[in-house]
Amino acid sequence: MRTELCETLGIEYPIVGFTPSEHVAAAISKAGGLGVLGCVRFNDAAELDAVLDWMDANTGGRPYGVDIVMPAKIPTEGTQVDIEKLIPEEHKAFVERTLRELGVPELPRNVEERAGVLGWLHSVARSHVEVALKHPIKLIANALGSPPVDVIEQAHSHGVPVAALAGKAEHAARHVANGVDFIVAQGYEAGGHTGEIGSMVLLPEIVDAIDAPVLAAGGIGSGRQAAAALALGASGVWMGSTWLATREYLETMPSSAAMQSALIDATSSDTVRTRIYTGKPARLLKTRWTEAWEIPEAPKPLPMPLQNILVSHAHNRLHEANDPQLVSMPAGQIIGRIKEIRPVADIMTELVEGYEQALARLDKTRG
């Protein structure tokens, strides 16, 4: 299981694993893939710097990358207090009423409330880039398309390639024209921010439209699915939801047992694409919380970054409630394959073995 991407990134297998957990990212890199740490959870650049110090010391010298979030349209800037003033009272009242109706308890006094995510403000994302480039990263990816050209040039000046997610072929072409090195073709099935075209259609469209390596994302959780992606022209795969159900994830997020339980119980039908998480369309695990936003009386989600600031307190309470039916978590349709919590290394081994088995099976179809 080897492509030119392996040579470019210095990895053993063309498997890129996106995760908000540094423990998972490090384990993916040590197992031969490229762990990519999501930076959006770090409102403070110094906190990210400390975590990347940990990554440097715990990846065994293997390469890793980071993922930032810089929307093409520059969102409202400011502190959380400033931005909260822009949120309509109607929306605040709906969130409070919904939490009460769902029976979500108040936060315990001994639990520190985590602020709403500001990582998709350009100023914060730029601070993430500045910090990351002080470390031996091998890739900067942007979850919302092409970063500004000056950010791409900044990365290139440090010898770091840039990847951008795309949900349409024309978006991918625009990203490449801006100087992006890799395209992550993210199909409709994927978790988090995603478009409207399924991976089986999107991937070959993007491969045919650009002259740059393409990573396949969305609906990939097995070696045979990875083999299908490479057959369609991908240079590698980009996986996210699979790593949520790992033992290493709990090392970073020890109170995520309810989320993992919800993933194990979920089928591929138990996700929903909605704007309630960030203000942009994102696929989430379907729960009582997401269903509450689908009633006729629910207000329309606010634009980024207002929506996440609106629901940040709710996310803290939902997380501490430790109820699988109240989880608020981005997840792709591939979660239907998750049946148990496993070590990252076991998943990587199964991916490679499954890929080899798929090729052997296809080999038998030759006339």
C-alpha positions in Angstrom: 0.0 0.0 0.0 2.2 2.7 -1.3 1.9 5.8 -3.6 3.9 8.9 -4.4 2.2 10.6 -1.5 4.3 8.3 0.8 7.5 9.7 -0.6 6.3 13.3 -0.5 5.3 13.2 3.2 7.8 10.6 4.4 5.1 8.1 5.5 4.8 4.3 5.2 1.2 4.2 4.1 -0.9 6.8 2.2 -3.3 7.1 5.1 -3.9 10.6 6.6 -5.8 10.7 9.9 -7.5 13.9 11.0 -8.3 14.1 14.7 -8.7 16.7 17.5 -6.6 14.4 19.8 -2.9 14.7 19.9 -2.7 11.2 21.3 -4.5 9.8 18.3 -2.5 11.9 15.8 0.8 10.7 17.4 -0.4 7.0 17.3 -1.4 7.3 13.6 2.0 8.7 12.7 3.8 6.0 14.7 1.8 3.4 12.9 3.0 4.6 9.5 0.3 7.1 8.5 0.3 10.9 8.8 -1.5 12.1 12.0 -3.1 15.5 11.4 -4.0 17.5 14.6 -7.1 19.7 14.4 -6.2 23.1 15.8 -9.6 24.7 15.9 -10.2 23.8 19.6 -7.2 25.9 20.6 -8.4 29.5 21.3 -5.0 30.2 22.8 -1.9 29.8 20.6 0.2 29.1 23.6 -1.9 26.0 24.3 -1.4 24.8 20.8 2.3 25.4 21.1 2.5 23.2 24.2 0.5 20.4 22.5 2.8 20.5 19.5 5.8 20.3 21.9 4.2 17.1 23.2 3.7 15.9 19.6 7.4 16.5 18.8 8.3 14.3 21.8 5.8 11.5 21.2 5.7 10.8 17.5 9.0 8.8 17.5 10.4 11.2 14.9 7.6 10.3 12.5 6.0 13.1 10.5 2.7 14.8 11.4 0.6 17.7 10.3 -1.9 20.2 11.5 -5.4 21.3 10.3 -6.5 24.9 10.6 -9.9 26.4 9.8 -9.9 29.6 7.7 -13.2 30.3 6.0 -12.9 31.9 2.5 -15.3 34.7 3.7 -13.6 36.4 6.7 -16.0 36.1 9.6 -16.8 38.6 12.3 -13.7 39.2 14.5 -13.6 39.8 18.2 -13.5 38.1 21.6 -16.2 35.7 22.7 -17.7 38.5 24.8 -17.8 40.9 21.8 -19.3 38.3 19.5 -21.9 37.2 22.0 -23.4 40.7 21.8 -24.3 40.0 18.2 -26.4 36.9 19.1 -30.2 37.5 19.1 -32.0 37.0 22.3 -34.5 34.7 20.5 -31.7 32.2 19.8 -30.3 32.3 23.4 -33.8 31.7 24.7 -34.3 28.7 22.4 -31.1 27.1 23.5 -31.9 27.5 27.2 -35.4 26.2 26.7 -34.2 23.2 24.7 -31.6 22.2 27.4 -34.3 22.4 30.0 -36.8 20.3 28.0 -34.1 17.7 27.3 -33.3 17.5 31.0 -29.6 18.6 30.6 -28.2 19.4 34.0 -26.3 22.5 34.8 -22.5 22.3 34.8 -21.1 21.0 38.1 -19.2 23.8 40.0 -16.0 21.9 39.8 -16.0 21.7 36.0 -14.2 24.5 34.1 -16.3 25.7 31.2 -14.5 25.7 27.9 -15.1 28.8 25.8 -16.7 28.7 22.4 -14.4 27.9 19.5 -12.7 31.0 18.1 -10.3 29.0 16.0 -12.1 29.9 12.7 -11.5 33.6 13.2 -8.7 34.5 10.7 -6.7 36.2 13.5 -6.7 33.0 15.6 -6.1 30.7 12.6 -3.1 32.8 11.6 -1.7 32.5 15.1 -2.1 28.7 14.7 -0.1 28.8 11.5 2.7 30.9 13.1 3.0 28.5 16.0 2.8 25.4 13.9 5.6 26.5 11.6 7.9 26.7 14.6 7.6 22.9 14.8 8.7 20.1 12.3 5.2 19.8 10.7 5.0 18.1 7.3 1.5 19.4 6.2 -0.9 22.3 6.8 -4.5 21.5 5.9 -7.4 23.9 5.8 -10.8 22.4 6.6 -12.7 25.1 4.7 -10.9 25.3 1.4 -7.9 27.3 0.3 -6.2 29.5 2.9 -5.3 33.0 1.9 -2.5 33.1 -0.7 -0.1 34.8 1.8 -0.6 31.9 4.2 0.1 29.4 1.5 3.3 31.3 0.6 4.2 31.4 4.3 4.0 27.7 4.5 5.9 27.1 1.3 8.7 29.4 2.6 9.1 26.9 5.4 9.0 23.9 3.0 5.6 22.8 4.2 3.0 21.8 1.7 -0.6 22.9 2.0 -3.8 20.8 1.6 -7.4 22.1 1.2 -10.7 20.3 1.4 -13.1 20.6 -1.6 -16.6 19.4 -2.2 -16.8 20.3 -5.9 -14.3 20.1 -8.8 -14.5 23.8 -9.4 -13.5 24.5 -5.8 -10.6 22.1 -6.1 -9.4 23.9 -9.3 -9.6 27.2 -7.6 -7.6 25.9 -4.6 -4.8 24.6 -6.9 -4.7 27.9 -8.8 -4.1 29.6 -5.4 -1.1 27.4 -4.8 -2.5 24.5 -2.8 -0.4 21.3 -3.1 -2.9 18.6 -2.2 -6.7 18.5 -2.5 -8.8 16.5 0.0 -12.0 15.5 -2.0 -14.5 15.4 0.8 -17.7 13.6 -0.2 -21.2 14.0 1.2 -20.8 11.0 3.5 -18.0 12.7 5.5 -18.3 14.0 9.0 -17.9 17.7 9.8 -18.0 20.4 7.1 -19.0 18.7 3.9 -20.7 19.3 0.6 -23.6 17.7 -1.3 -21.8 15.3 -3.8 -21.1 11.7 -2.8 -17.5 10.4 -2.8 -18.0 7.9 -5.7 -18.9 10.8 -8.0 -16.8 13.6 -6.5 -13.4 11.8 -6.3 -13.0 11.1 -10.1 -14.4 14.5 -11.0 -11.7 16.2 -8.9 -8.9 13.8 -10.1 -9.8 14.6 -13.7 -10.1 18.4 -13.1 -6.7 19.2 -11.5 -3.1 18.4 -11.8 -2.3 17.7 -8.2 -2.5 14.8 -5.8 -5.9 14.1 -4.3 -6.8 12.5 -1.0 -10.2 10.8 -0.7 -12.4 11.6 2.3 -15.8 10.5 3.2 -17.0 7.0 3.6 -13.6 5.4 4.2 -13.2 3.1 7.1 -11.8 -0.1 5.7 -9.0 -1.3 3.5 -11.3 -2.2 0.6 -12.8 1.3 0.7 -9.2 2.7 0.6 -8.5 0.4 -2.4 -11.7 1.8 -4.1 -10.5 5.3 -3.5 -7.1 4.6 -5.1 -8.8 2.9 -8.0 -10.7 6.1 -8.6 -7.5 8.0 -8.9 -6.7 9.1 -5.3 -3.1 9.3 -4.1 -4.2 8.4 -0.6 -7.1 8.6 1.9 -8.1 11.1 4.6 -10.0 9.6 7.5 -11.6 11.3 10.5 -14.6 9.6 12.1 -12.9 6.2 12.5 -10.4 7.6 15.0 -13.1 8.9 17.4 -13.6 5.3 18.6 -10.0 4.7 19.7 -8.5 4.1 23.1 -6.0 6.9 22.5 -8.9 9.4 22.0 -9.8 8.9 25.7 -6.3 9.9 26.7 -6.9 13.4 25.3 -10.7 13.5 26.0 -11.2 11.3 29.1 -14.9 12.2 29.5 -15.8 11.1 26.0 -17.1 7.6 26.9 -20.7 8.6 26.2 -19.8 9.8 22.7 -17.9 6.6 22.0 -20.9 4.6 23.3 -23.2 6.5 20.9 -20.8 5.8 18.0 -20.9 2.0 18.7 -24.7 2.0 18.8 -25.1 4.1 15.7 -25.8 2.9 12.2 -24.8 4.7 8.9 -28.3 6.3 9.0 -27.7 8.0 12.3 -26.1 11.2 11.1 -27.5 14.5 10.0 -26.1 17.4 7.9 -26.9 20.6 9.6 -25.7 24.1 10.4 -26.3 24.0 14.1 -22.7 23.2 15.1 -20.8 26.0 13.4 -23.1 27.9 11.1 -21.9 26.0 8.0 -23.2 22.6 6.8 -21.6 19.9 8.9 -22.5 16.2 9.4 -23.1 15.4 13.0 -24.2 12.3 15.0 -28.0 12.4 15.1 -29.2 12.8 18.7 -32.0 14.4 20.7 -30.1 17.6 20.6 -29.9 17.7 16.7 -33.6 16.7 16.5 -34.6 19.6 18.7 -33.3 22.0 16.1 -35.5 20.4 13.4 -38.8 21.5 15.0 -40.8 24.3 13.2 -40.3 26.6 16.2 -36.5 26.4 16.1 -34.7 29.5 14.9 -32.4 29.3 11.8 -28.7 28.7 12.8 -26.6 31.8 12.8 -23.6 32.3 10.5 -20.0 31.4 11.5 -18.7 32.1 14.1 -21.9 33.2 15.9 -23.6 29.8 15.9 -20.8 28.0 17.8 -20.5 30.8 20.3 -24.3 30.5 20.8 -24.1 26.8 21.5 -20.8 26.7 23.3 -22.3 26.6 26.8 -24.8 24.0 25.7 -22.0 21.9 24.3 -20.2 22.0 27.7 -23.4 20.9 29.5 -24.2 18.2 26.9 -20.7 16.8 27.2 -20.8 16.7 31.0 -24.3 15.1 31.0 -22.6 11.9 29.8 -25.7 10.8 27.9 -25.2 9.1 24.5 -28.5 10.4 23.4 -27.4 14.0 23.9 -24.0 14.0 22.3 -23.1 16.9 20.0 -20.3 15.6 17.7 -19.3 15.8 14.1 -19.3 12.3 12.6 -19.5 10.7 9.1 -21.8 7.9 7.8 -18.9 5.5 8.2 -19.7 5.3 11.9 -22.0 2.4 11.0 -18.9 0.2 10.8 -17.7 1.1 14.3 -18.4 -1.9 16.7 -15.9 -1.5 19.4 -13.2 0.8 20.9 -9.8 -0.1 19.6 -6.2 1.0 19.6 -5.1 3.1 16.6 -2.4 0.6 15.7 -5.0 -2.2 15.3 -7.1 -0.1 12.9 -4.0 0.8 10.8 -3.1 -2.9 10.6 -6.6 -3.8 9.5 -6.7 -1.0 6.9 -3.5 -2.3 5.3 -4.5 -5.9 5.4 -7.9 -5.1 4.0 -6.4 -3.2 1.2 -4.2 -6.2 0.3 -7.1 -8.5 0.4 -9.2 -6.2 -1.8 -6.4 -6.2 -4.4 -6.1 -10.0 -4.3 -9.8 -10.3 -4.8 -9.7 -7.9 -7.8 -6.8 -9.7 -9.3 -9.0 -12.8 -9.6 -11.3 -10.9 -11.9 -8.7 -10.6 -14.6 -9.7 -12.7 -17.6 
